[in-house]
Amino acid sequence: MITRFTSIRFAVLAVVFAYVAGVSGVGLAESSSSLLNEMAGKVKTYTLSNGIKVIFYRRGDAPIFAGAVVVRVGGSDETTGQTGISHLFEHMAFKGTRTVGTKDYAAEKRLLERVESLAESSQSAQQFTPEQQKEWDEIHEKLRNLWISDDFTARYEKQGAVGQNATTDKEFTKYFVNMPRSAFEFWCKMEADRLISPVMRQFYQERDVVLEERRMRYEDDPAGKLYELLLGVAYQRHPYRAPVIGYERDLRRITAKQLESFRARFYIPQNIVISLVGRVDPEADIKVVEDYFGDIPTGSDTKRDIPEEGNQEGQRRVELSTQASPEVVIAYRKPNYPDPDDPPLSVMAEILAGGRTSPLYVELVKRRQLVAGVSQEEGPGIAYPNLLMFGMTVKSPHSTNSVIDAFDSVLHRFIKQGATEEQLDIAKRAIGMEYLGHLSSNQSLALDFATSQLAYGTWKASIEWYDLMMKVTLDDVKRVSDKYLVAGQRTIATIERAR
């Protein structure tokens, strides 16, 4: 599974607004800060002998917990020719290990080595001679008799797992699940095992699955294709320009051997955080976590040589001509957290396009009926300067150009007049309530704690961001509007109906 957009809005907001809905102004800030401090006192952090960070947060009475293993590796870590490789490994991490998913690993290992030899001699298993194809098919027939399909997930299901999944984005690969408390040691054993001894089982079959996923999400989905084109134009140097799922030409060239080398480089303790939320006992549970995850070998610190994008010189545009409803996406360059402008930008975006009373919605949807709706997102990642994106689906018979002109008129008026206190208050409240539904769960909290730790060196970054967001003033909103809503620093991507 790939997440298209990532935001700095953290899970703590859900905790806050679950308790303080209905409180306004100063009372909201004071009540939420008190609750955040109370929560912070219950979070326990540890460091394993090999350097892995572990976060515990005990809450709730039900005998369940959410476990998350988050790795600091994603699309921005990939090199030219290997785009999509981090997401490929996410798929392989469910195929099992030396002890899970096979009837005879020793026999399987010999066959997989021959598979890889054939792949390397046939342009990454793309151009076989008749003899190679015959041997390839024969080996895979033997392998099918050794493989236990879906053994990894089946074992979890027998233990009562709920919501087991994984995602890959620009910076992180995340593995997560909800489990009964009685299965805590089982979770530790299974998760550590797939970090220590994963097997590149069914790799070339799974590569085909990812290629089909790419076709569905990007080639056959106009919105997905437009997003890919937008990033490719907005970024000229930075790896944010490439889709997390990878380019088709790269995916077809990646081999299991290359994937194993990539895993060995990034799946090391320095890049891993474990987070556990729910019915946990930190003092006792950390010993079990150490017993299993402490065996993961350390590696050399990951060196990331990410080129800076540099300044954008003038507005950029890209157009997708296809048989689909016209769309407009307008993306402005912006800094990422912890830059002090990030929280005001989030508030500004919420004011502009966050609800039915926002200026863009009122003018473009209600009054002029140019578009079906207005959305705003920040992305594509959080570790490097990113984009503030406004999306609109054009209503017939209007054109994308008329929508862009109307959009600009709203922004020009907003920049000149500024926001109101009422708009500011509504925006701050909405930022929290937006995430209340899906970030109040144990699983979401576990993921956000681990992600914050890896991204910013502390899980408390969420609290810090929230405090800064609550302190945003009208002057702050005016300042970032003037600074970042600049035509020369934006990229416009449109879908135009093919004739």
Secondary structure, 3 states (H helix, E strand, C coil): CECCCCCCCCCHHHHHHHHHCCCCHHHHHHHHHHHHHHHHCCEEEEECCCCCEEEEEECCCCCEEEEEEEECCCHHHCCCCCCCHHHHHHHHCCCCECCCCECCHHHHHHHHHHHHHHHHCCCCCCCCCHHHHHHHHHHHHHHHHHECCCHHHHHHHHCCCEEEEEEECCCCEEEEEEEEHHHHHHHHHHHHHHHHCECCCCHHHHHHHHHHHHHHHHHCCHHHHHHHHHHHHHCCCCHHHCCCCCCHHHHCCCCHHHHHHHHHHHCCHHHEEEEEEECCCHHHHHHHHHHHHCCCCCCCCCCCCCCCCCCCCCCEEEEEEECCCCEEEEEEEECCCCCCCHHHHHHHHHHHHCCCCCHHHHHHHHHCCCEEEEEEEEECCCCCCEEEEEEEEECCCCCHHHHHHHHHHHHHHHHHHCCCHHHHHHHHHHHHHHHHHHHCCHHHHHHHHHHHHHHHCCCCHHHHHHHHHHCCCHHHHHHHHHHHCCHHHEEEEEEEECC
